[in-house]
Amino acid sequence: MSLSLADIEHLFETRGHAQYDGEPVTQLEHALQSAHLAERAGAGSALIAAALLHDLGHLLHDLPGSPTLAGVDDVHQYRCLPFLRGLFGEATLAPIRLHVDAKRYLCAREPGYLQGLSPDSARSLQLQGGPFDEAQARAFEALPYAGDALRLRRWDDAAKQEGAATPGLAHFLRHRASA
């Protein structure tokens, strides 16, 4: 079942005020900051939408608190995809699907990246398979949208600033590329 834009807005309004576990921002603040960073970087609408919606899967489950503390990977990068397919094309969906693999890639390829992860992101990394090995990193590099997923990952990492000013949700919901 696909979500409508009104459904997405309602989901953020009703569940987005939950704390982004282990971070000084809510789920909604994190989404808005990610999208704002993408917009400021000159990304196109499809990638701005991906930045806004990349963690929507966290809002679609009923797991209490931080699943990583219970040793659970909520596979949020996949959970939201069936709900978004009716509204968004591959240029939005692929970076969402790949943003966890982008973290695994950066941990393998970029010195110091792993050490800079937040505690919750480091816990989830282990549940998600840990840093890529060489073959996995090369395979990731060859994927369509891998570059966009890496850009999204950078915005994701930076979008955890308490009190950061951003435009509101309606501003970013206008960014979409139809399926």
N, C-alpha and C positions, 0 to 999 in steps of 0.2 A: 504494500500500500504506500503510495507516494504521499508526501506531505505537501500542503499548499504553503505559500508564503505566509498566510495568516496562521497556519498551524505552527510554522517555525517561530513566528513572532510570539505566539501564545506559549510555546515551549520555553523560550528564553524568559518571558515574563513570569512564568510560574515556577520554573526550575533553575533559571539562570542566576538567581541570587544566592545559591548554595556556594559555599567557599570552594575555591579551586584548591583542592587538598594540598596542604603544605606550602601554599603560596599566599601572599598578602592581598589577593584579588579574588573576586567571585568568578564563576564560570562566564557570566555575561561580560564582566570587565575584561577578562582575558580575551574573549572573542572580539570585542570591540577594539581592544588595543592591537590585536593581531591584524585585523582588517585595516585599521588606521595606519599601521606601519606599512602594509602592502600598498595602500593608496599613496602614501607619502613617497614610496619608492618608485612610483609610476607604473605599478602592475596594472594589467588589464582587468576588466570586470570579472572574468572567469576566475582569475587567481585571487582577486579581492574576496570574491564569494567563498573560495576555498579557505582563505585565511579566517573569515568569519565563522565558517561552519566546520572547521577541521576537528573540533572536539565535541560536536553535537552528539556523538555516540555516547558520551558520558551522561548526557541528560536523558537518554532513551532507556536506561536500565534502572532497576530499583535496588541496586546494591548499596548498602549503607556505608557512609563514611568513605574512606579511601580504600578501594579494593586492593591496592598494592600492599597495604598493611596486613591484609588477610591472605596474602600470597596469590591474589587473583589478578589475571590480566583480563580486563573487560573488553578487549579487542574492539575498542571504540572506533578505530580507523575503518573497520569493516561494518560495524553495527548500523551506522547511519546511511550507508550507501543505497540500500533498497528504498529508503524513505526519500532520498534526494533525486533519484533517477528521472522522475517525471519532470523535474524543473531544471536540471543542470546536465550539461554534457561532460564528456571525458576531460576537457580542459579544467574543470572544477573537481570532478570526482577522482581523477588519478592522483593529483597532489594530496588530497585528503587520504586516500588509500595508502599512499607511499610516505606520509610524513613520519611514521614510526620507523620505517626502514631508513629514511634519511638520517634519523638520529643514530641508528645502528651503524650506518655508513660513516658519518662524521666521527663517531667514537673510534672507528678503525683507521680513518685517514688523517684526522686533524689532531696534531699533538695538543694536549691540554683540554680538548673538548669534553672528554669524559669527566675530568676533574671539575669542570665548570657546571655540570648538571645539578639541578636542585635535588634534594634528597628523594622526593617522590619520583622524579624523572629517572634517577639512578636506580631506584627500586624497580620501577616498571621496566627499565632496560633489561634487567636480569630476567624478568618474567617474559619478555618479548624475544629472548634468545641471545642477548648480549651483543657486543660489537661484532660486526661482520668479519669473516675471515677473508682472505685475499680473493678467492673465487666468488664469494657472495658480493664483495665490493665491486668487482669487475662486472658482474651480472647487473647490479643495480645501476652502474654508470651507463649501461647500454639501453636501459628502459626509456621508452617515451615518457616525457614529463619528469624525469629524474631531476633535471635542473630546477624546475618549478617546485618540486617537493623539497629540495634543499633550500630554496628561498623561503618557502613556507616554514620550514623548520627553524630557520634563523628568526623569523618574526615570532614564531611560537615561543622560542626561548626568551626573547626580549619582552614579551607581552605579559609581564608579571610585576608591573610597577604600581605600587599603591598610590591611589589618587591621581593617576595620569588622566589628563583631559582628552576626550575623544568625542567625535560626533555620536549621536544616538543611533539606536538600532535601525530606525527607519531610513537613515542616510545610507546604510550599507545594504539593506535588503533590496535596494534598487539595482544592485550589481548582480547580474546573472546572464548567463548565456544559455539559451534554451537547448534542451536535449536534442 
